[in-house]
């Protein structure tokens, strides 16, 4: 059975795309068949996996969902890109933004991504969806299609405060659109444990959410190396396999596999 994990946070700069790429590659390194769906019009995952000009790609998520909206026949596996580290990619570009606007008048608009993933999920053990940094229709589509949602949060006051809006959206989706959606857990990212302020935020998040949502034991440390990999088009495992960040993402992968 394929597990579909949406990586979601409506605030940008939370290591969402970095987590999507490195979790996906981590799962592939453990022998799993993995696809990444880039559901962000900025194409961050697409660029992070080496496709620097996503606007030049002929087939993207927008193209595929457009076929579904227009009820056209198409090959659901056409346009899937294969990365050297063993993961597949359904890419995105700015066209996805225009499609999201067009979806407003579509019947069952919340289920378009689910309809597509139902066509390909038998090929994979895990599908990782990198959501856009918003709570728009594309993120709703991802939450409807997903079996669970993983929430990366920077260990700072404002990002933690902004969690309430995302959690409200998740609850709404669980009630009305996807009753089986689970919260995989909160992943604290860009953590600097040398700072007492960060330690206080860390403790506050655990106190508030540990019993209801769950907090991953693993946290992703602050690192320059993590910010370098998006420009390289490879994962942290290929860029710097012995770094603290690589070890953290491997530990996260093991936690996800254990769930």
FENBELTA-V972206 format. One record per pair of residues at least 12 apart in sequence whose C-alpha atoms are under 6 Angstrom apart, sorted by sequence separation. I is the first residue (numbers start at 0). GAP is how many residues later the second one is. D is the distance in Angstrom with one decimal. If there is no record, write none. Layout:
I GAP D
I GAP D
This chain:
58 20 5.0
16 28 5.5
112 28 5.7
184 28 5.8
219 28 5.8
184 29 4.8
185 29 4.8
186 29 5.6
110 30 5.9
184 30 5.1
188 30 5.9
189 30 5.8
190 30 4.5
191 30 5.6
59 31 5.1
60 31 5.5
109 31 4.9
113 31 4.3
184 31 6.0
187 31 5.1
188 31 4.5
189 31 5.0
190 31 5.1
59 32 5.2
189 32 4.0
147 33 5.2
154 33 5.9
61 34 4.8
143 34 5.3
146 34 5.1
147 34 4.4
148 34 4.9
149 34 5.0
151 34 5.8
153 34 5.8
217 34 5.7
147 35 5.4
148 35 5.3
149 35 5.4
150 35 4.7
151 35 4.5
152 35 5.0
153 35 4.8
147 36 5.6
150 36 5.9
151 36 5.8
152 36 5.7
153 36 5.7
154 36 5.8
54 38 5.4
53 39 5.4
45 45 5.3
42 49 5.0
42 50 5.0
40 51 5.9
41 51 6.0
34 52 5.6
40 52 4.9
33 53 5.3
34 53 4.5
35 53 4.8
36 53 4.8
37 53 5.3
40 53 4.6
34 54 5.6
37 54 5.4
40 55 5.1
40 56 5.5
27 58 5.9
33 90 5.5
32 91 4.8
35 91 5.8
38 91 5.6
39 91 5.6
32 92 5.1
33 92 4.9
34 92 4.8
35 92 4.8
36 92 4.6
37 92 5.1
38 92 5.0
39 92 4.1
31 93 5.9
33 93 5.7
35 93 5.8
38 93 6.0
19 110 6.0
11 121 5.2
1 122 5.9
3 122 5.7
5 122 5.9
6 122 5.9
10 122 5.3
1 123 4.5
2 123 4.8
3 123 4.7
4 123 5.0
5 123 4.6
6 123 5.2
7 123 5.3
9 123 4.2
1 124 5.4
3 124 6.0
6 124 5.9
8 124 5.9
9 124 4.1
9 125 5.7
13 139 5.4
5 140 5.9
13 140 5.2
4 141 5.6
3 142 4.8
6 142 5.9
3 143 5.1
4 143 5.0
5 143 4.6
6 143 4.9
7 143 5.4
4 144 5.4
6 144 5.9
47 182 4.2
49 183 3.7
48 184 4.4
47 185 4.8
48 185 5.7
21 213 5.7
25 227 5.8
22 230 5.9
